[in-house]
């Protein structure tokens, strides 16, 4: 058994057995971040349920769950050895085709679970989602920006009230493996039956952040943003695509500001990069773009 580094919310081990490797994950009651950030360990159960639901929706989109103990807050899954998307992006390797596959896969999972009462009943996780997503990313950020507090609070309230499909909650490049067939999604601890716009905005937000982290690949990251959003919206069938796009476009600047002034700031931005993101995110929140293309163009203008 070998502990794996990098997780802030769980203990994770690689376990080698004769002829195969497993990954065992156990949720922590307090996350390893600078600020006090606590979350119930039963989220582990919903993470493994998300993986099982995702695999039913789209083959290969998550690791296979092999065993679980919900009372102990842990489960075992297959250990997959594929590159992590974040590591490739850090090297400036922005593959537009892969970004499009991320959008298509995410839409397929959302589409397969949309409007399903039995799926909603299996994920009664409103309180968990608030504790590990809405509060640390939007509500805590509102306290740092009193002039934008009403806007950020409204975004949190609107997101919490939107109940449409099964949401991953942490669609970040660090949680996506680059497999030959397409993306494999990991770390669904925030799984929730709610607003698909959160997943879309959360992932697209990282394309903006990577523009600041690796500026020489800026244009390729924005091409990934376009490809991911286009293929995602093409797969939307449970509501008018323009509606989920509008919610994502207005939510994304709040998440962007949350990555510098919330409880989970990205670790790779220096003070100058943080200030650039802060200034641009504040501008975008006030501007209130309602299309993803309009938001992308406004980001280009405000972040240079």
Number of C-alpha atoms within 10 A of each C-alpha: 13 10 13 13 9 11 13 13 22 21 16 20 18 18 16 13 9 5 5 9 15 18 22 23 24 22 25 20 16 15 17 15 13 9 11 9 17 16 18 15 22 20 26 28 23 22 23 29 19 27 24 16 18 27 18 15 18 14 13 17 27 26 21 18 19 13 13 17 12 16 10 13 19 24 20 22 20 18 18 15 9 13 13 17 23 20 13 15 21 14 10 19 14 23 16 18 13 20 25 23 18 28 26 24 26 28 22 20 24 28 21 18 22 24 16 14 12 9 18 19 10 14 20 14 19 16 14 20 21 21 17 22 20 24 18 22 26 29 24 18 25 23 15 13 14 11 11 16 17 13 19 28 20 14 21 20 15 13 20 18 12 14 16 21 23 28 27 28 24 23 25 19 22 19 17 23 22 20 17 9 11 19 27 25 25 22 24 23 25 24 27 29 30 26 24 29 23 26 22 29 25 20 22 29 24 22 25 22 21 21 21 21 19 15 13 11 18 20 13 19 27 22 18 23 24 21 21 26 25 16 19 24 18 12 18 21 14 15 11 10 14 14 13 21 23 17 23 28 28 24 29 28 30 28 26 29 27 27 26 23 22 23 22 18 18 16 8 13 19 12 10 10 17 21 13 17 25 20 14 21 24 18 16 22 20 12 13 16 22 18 17 23 16 13 21 19 12 16 19 16 10 16 17 8
